[in-house]
Amino acid sequence: MDKLKYILKSYETWVCKNPDTVGDFETTAKWASYFVAGRITDSSVATELVYSLSNLLVMYNDRIIAKYRPEIASINDCSIAEPTNSVCYRLKVMLTTLEYCEVFIEISAKKLFGNKGKWILVAFLQCLKAAGRFFILKHSTERIITTPALPVLNRKKLSKKNNAAATTSTNQLSMDEHSVTIKLKRSGRIMRKVEGAPPLQYRSFKLQEEVMSVQNQHHPKGLLQAEYLYIAKPLIHLASMGVFGEKSWKQLLVSLAVDVTSIKMYHNNRQHMSKEQQRILSHRCLNLCMYLMRSPFYERFTQSRLEGLLNLLAKIPIAKMMAGPLRDYIPHWQAMYFYMWST
């Protein structure tokens, strides 16, 4: 056990000192999943296993960086910087792990238990994720849930900070001596020193519960209702698939209507939205393009046009190396990834 602890401690130290190298290794691991696709037996299982493990590695490394260098997490405006002993943070870790592994779990469940067992497990996982998201929305200051629940740290900002620190190395010692944060020994929680407090006229001596209640009072109900609707979308879509069938137009239109309604409700209250909410909403608007790859729209319209384009690219010598395997594997990707709950 002591040797294992020493290895983990050495790895954590290495991650903190070499974030760029760690990022290169993570990228290589993700690309490895694409090269495995279609080249070995049960490639879908192997591909998803490699891809899920690479994402879990990124999440683990981000937690290490946030733990030992909390100023990086604060620069990224990332919720990974919140106390690790909070219930909401633990829920976010659980939700992020499920989001990274859910496709692998679905494929494995189908091979082990058949199609019926797969959908039972899918329904259970989506109910679990929806319950977790509802809890976070109810018991935290967040008013819109990201996907994944724990965002990936922006390594570019980390590199910029390192470069800026190198140019001001002469003042580094004095900055360390007057650090505005302190780490508690028992809980590991990062707290601000008195020296790091804002000017007196901007200080608030209210309890955190009071601050949250005030924020909830000023937060329009329309935004909360829009997020509740978006969280319930996977459950609504699964129910419509069970009623109308997986290839029915009705289940597609039901999910599209829920998506559009949620976005419309956000748009009607956009004057009350923060920049982070607007950024996430823009991403959700772009995700509407994913409906072009979902059944039955894909089989009726997108498939023939996409295959024609890839066949044309396959005639070009250089593009042939990518267009051929992509054309052969797109049907598998469409069947595995393009569910309504994958985004």
C-alpha positions, -999 to 999 in steps of 0.1 A, spaced: 0 0 0 28 24 8 44 17 -26 11 23 -43 6 56 -24 41 67 -34 34 59 -71 2 79 -70 19 108 -53 47 108 -78 21 107 -107 2 137 -92 34 157 -88 43 149 -124 9 160 -137 11 193 -119 45 200 -132 39 189 -168 3 198 -178 13 202 -215 28 168 -217 -2 153 -199 -25 170 -225 -5 155 -254 -7 120 -238 -45 124 -233 -50 135 -270 -30 105 -282 -51 81 -261 -83 96 -276 -70 93 -312 -61 56 -304 -98 49 -301 -104 60 -337 -76 39 -351 -89 8 -332 -124 13 -349 -131 -14 -375 -97 -31 -372 -102 -58 -346 -130 -81 -335 -156 -64 -314 -140 -31 -324 -171 -11 -311 -165 -24 -275 -128 -19 -277 -132 16 -292 -156 27 -266 -135 12 -238 -104 31 -250 -124 64 -255 -141 61 -221 -108 54 -203 -91 84 -220 -120 107 -209 -118 94 -173 -80 100 -174 -87 136 -184 -111 141 -156 -87 125 -131 -59 148 -142 -81 178 -141 -90 170 -105 -53 167 -96 -45 201 -111 -75 216 -94 -65 201 -61 -29 212 -60 -32 243 -81 -67 258 -72 -58 291 -89 -59 273 -123 -95 261 -117 -106 296 -107 -90 311 -138 -110 286 -159 -142 296 -141 -148 259 -136 -171 242 -110 -143 217 -104 -129 242 -80 -157 239 -56 -152 219 -23 -146 182 -30 -166 171 1 -198 187 -11 -227 165 -22 -232 185 -54 -195 180 -64 -197 143 -58 -229 141 -79 -211 159 -107 -183 134 -106 -208 106 -108 -227 122 -137 -195 130 -156 -184 94 -152 -217 81 -165 -216 105 -194 -182 93 -204 -190 56 -200 -227 54 -210 -221 43 -246 -196 16 -235 -222 5 -209 -250 4 -236 -229 -16 -260 -218 -41 -233 -253 -45 -220 -266 -53 -255 -240 -80 -260 -246 -95 -225 -284 -91 -221 -297 -85 -256 -317 -55 -269 -343 -56 -242 -317 -56 -214 -299 -27 -231 -330 -5 -230 -338 -14 -194 -303 -3 -184 -305 28 -206 -338 38 -189 -322 33 -155 -292 54 -163 -312 82 -177 -334 83 -147 -303 84 -125 -288 112 -145 -320 132 -145 -324 128 -107 -288 140 -101 -292 170 -124 -325 180 -106 -307 177 -73 -278 199 -84 -302 225 -98 -322 226 -66 -293 226 -41 -267 248 -57 -263 282 -72 -260 268 -107 -290 275 -130 -279 256 -161 -261 222 -161 -232 217 -184 -224 185 -204 -203 170 -189 -213 181 -155 -176 188 -146 -162 208 -175 -127 201 -188 -101 225 -177 -89 249 -204 -53 239 -207 -46 269 -230 -54 293 -202 -31 272 -180 -2 276 -205 -8 314 -208 -7 317 -170 26 298 -169 41 321 -196 29 351 -177 44 338 -145 77 332 -162 79 369 -173 72 381 -137 95 356 -120 112 384 -100 80 390 -81 71 354 -76 86 351 -41 67 380 -28 35 368 -43 39 334 -27 46 350 7 14 371 4 -8 343 -11 -45 352 -6 -56 316 -1 -48 289 25 -55 251 23 -70 235 55 -50 204 66 -79 182 76 -106 189 50 -83 201 21 -107 230 15 -93 262 0 -102 293 19 -94 330 14 -72 348 38 -82 382 53 -56 398 31 -75 385 0 -108 400 10 -124 426 -13 -126 463 -2 -148 469 28 -175 486 7 -179 455 -14 -179 429 14 -210 409 23 -214 394 57 -244 373 49 -245 336 53 -242 315 22 -277 302 26 -290 338 26 -270 346 -5 -285 316 -23 -320 325 -13 -316 360 -26 -302 347 -59 -331 323 -62 -356 351 -56 -341 372 -84 -338 343 -108 -368 342 -132 -389 310 -130 -388 308 -168 -351 300 -168 -356 273 -141 -386 258 -160 -365 258 -192 -337 239 -175 -362 214 -159 -376 207 -193 -342 202 -208 -332 178 -181 -365 158 -186 -359 156 -224 -341 122 -223 -369 106 -203 -396 121 -225 -377 109 -256 -373 74 -242 -410 72 -234 -419 84 -269 -395 57 -284 -413 31 -264 -447 43 -276 -440 51 -312 -409 30 -320 -372 37 -325 -375 47 -362 -408 67 -360 -410 103 -370 -431 110 -339 -404 103 -314 -380 125 -333 -405 154 -335 -414 150 -298 -377 154 -288 -372 183 -312 -402 201 -298 -389 197 -263 -355 211 -274 -369 240 -292 -394 249 -264 -366 249 -238 -344 271 -260 -373 294 -267 -380 298 -230 -343 307 -224 -344 332 -253 -375 349 -238 -355 355 -206 -321 362 -222 -318 395 -204 -315 376 -171 -289 351 -184 -252 352 -175 -224 349 -200 -219 312 -190 -256 305 -196 -255 322 -230 -224 301 -240 -241 268 -230 -273 279 -247 -254 286 -280 -239 251 -277 -274 236 -274 -285 255 -304 -257 240 -324 -266 206 -312 -299 209 -330 -279 201 -362 -274 166 -347 -310 158 -356 -297 155 -392 -279 123 -381 -307 108 -361 -333 82 -372 -354 84 -393 -341 116 -408 -307 100 -414 -321 70 -433 -344 92 -454 -322 121 -463 -288 124 -448 -274 89 -455 -275 89 -493 -261 125 -496 -233 118 -471 -223 85 -488 -222 103 -521 -199 130 -507 -176 104 -492 -175 84 -524 -165 115 -543 -137 122 -518 -126 86 -520 -115 92 -556 -90 118 -544 -57 100 -536 -49 118 -503 -85 120 -491 -91 83 -499 -72 72 -468 -97 89 -445 -129 89 -466 -130 51 -472 -128 40 -435 -151 69 -425 -177 58 -451 -176 22 -438 -179 31 -401 -204 60 -401 -234 36 -399 -219 21 -367 -213 56 -353 -249 67 -362 -264 37 -344 -242 41 -313 -239 79 -307 -268 97 -322 -293 93 -294 -311 123 -280 -294 119 -246 -259 118 -259 -258 156 -260 
